[in-house]
Amino acid sequence: MILYAPTFRDPHPDQFEVPLDWDRLYDELKDEYIFAVKFHPAVNKGAGLLQYPDFVVDCPHDMNINELLLVTDYLITDYSSVPFEFSLLGRPMIFYPYDLESYQATRGLWEPYDQLVPGPIACTTAEMIDLIKTGSFDAGSIEAFSRTWNTYSAGHSSRDLVQYLREQDEKKGRMYG
């Protein structure tokens, strides 16, 4: 499964036009993949997704994106925070910043986009398809990104939190007891 999870764009929360060549995606990828689209929760609905019901799935708002990530082979996104979680799985990501110049001008980025993302950047649907078909991904970049941004995600956060709270409780008991 390919998951396209674009970030929120200010001007049109009621309707989001997905800037992809759906005809070409369908022709090139329909035999191997389904294409799920998960919009930002602030976006009420997407447009142009109904023409290929056997290929494109418009995921409902109440569907948990973390559950989708578990069954995703390729993540396609832009400025979303979803790569931070997805990098824990070590799977390929494609970055599709079709509106990079305007996004930088209105929202801003904290470093150059090509240095920030742990995967190839596609500027067109054709480039995206080529990346998927050739498997042009660098697992080392994804792993390094995950190590940098998920330092404290070692798989036992709940246990660590409970241990910390118990230790704090014991310190209070000794101090005030």
N, C-alpha and C positions, 0 to 999 in steps of 0.2 A: 504494500500500500504506500502511496505517496500522499503526504499530508501537506497541504498549503495552508499556512497559518499567518496571514498578513496582520500587521499591527493596525491600530486605530489611526484613522485620518480625520482631522477636525471637521472639514467642511461638510461631510455627507454621512452622518451616522444613520440616517434612515434608508439609505441605499448605497451599496458599494459595488461599483463596476469592477469586475475582476479583469485586469488588463493582460489577458493571456489569449493566445490563439487556440481556442478549444477544439476547433476542427483538426488542427495539426496535432495537438496532444492526443486526441482520440485516435487518429489514424496511426500515429507512431507508437503509442503505448498501450492501447486497449487490450492487446493479447496477453500482456504480462502484469498489468497493474490496474488497480482502481485508484481514483484520485479523490481524496476526501478534502473538503474545504471547511476549515473551522475559523469563523470570523471572531474578531475581538468582541467581548460581551457588550460593548457599547454600540456595536453595529446591529441595527435591527434586522436587516436582511440583505442578501447579496443578489446580484442580478446576473442573468445569463448562464445559469447553472442547470436549467431544466432540459436542455436539448439532448443530453446524453445520460439518461437515467441509469443505464447499465455500466456507466464509467465514472460519473461524477456524483459524489455524495455530499450534499450540503448538510453538515452536522448541526444538530439542534443546539441552541444556547445552553441548555442544561446538561449537555454531554461534557463530561470531565476531560479536559485536554490531556491530563496525565495518563488517563486510561488509553486515549488514542495514541499517545507516544509509544506505548508498549507494543503496539502492533504496526508501527510505522517503519517502513524500510528506508525511505528518504523524506527528510523534512525540507520543505521550501518555505522560506520566510524572508523578512526584510529587516525591520528594526525592532522586532518583538523580543521579549525576554525569554521566549520559549527555548532558544538554543542553550541556555544555561542548564535547564533540566534535561534536555535531550542529549547533551554532551555526556551525561552520566552513562548513557547507553552505548556510547562509542559508535554511533551510526552516522552515515553520511548526511550532510546538510548542503543545500544550495541556497545562496542568498540572491534574492531577486529585488533589488532596489530600483525599480523602474522610474521612481521619482526622486532620486537621490539629491539632486541639486535643490529642488523646492523643499524637500524634507529638511535638509541641512539649513536652509535659509529660515525656515519657520520654526522648527523644533530644535535643531542642533544635535551634534554628536560630540562625545568627549574625546575622540581621537579619530584619525582618518579611517574611513569605513573599511578599506581593504586591509588595514592592520588589526581591526577589531574582530572581524568575523573569522571563524575557523573552517571555512570551506570556500569553494569557488563561487565567484560572482557571475551570475548570468544576467545579461541585459536584454535578452530576447527569448521568446519561446523556443526558437531553434537551438540556441545555446544551452538552454535548460535540458532539452531532449538529448542533445549530444552528450552532456555530462552524465545523464542517467544511463544512456546506452553504453558509454565507454567506461563507466565506473571511475571517472577521474576525480578521486578523492584522496586526501592525505589524512590517514588515520592518526598520524603523529600530531598534526595540528589540532585535531579534535581532542585528543588526550591531553595535550598541553593546555588547551583552553579550559577543559574540565578541571585539571589540577589547579589552575589559577583561580577560577571562579567558584569552585566547589570544594575548597580546602577543608571545610568542616562537614562535608557530606560523606562520611566514611561508612554509612550504613547502620549506624547505631546511635543516631541522634536522640531518639526517645529515651534510651537507656541512660545516655549521658545527662540528659535534662533531669531525669528522675534522681540520678545520683547527685547532681549539683544541688537540687532542691533539698534532698535529705541532708547533705553536708551543711547547707545554710541553716536548716532547721536545727541541726545539732549544735552549731555555733551559737545560735540564739539561745538555745536551752542552757548551754554552759555559761553564757554571758549573763542571762537573767534568771537562771535557776537556782 
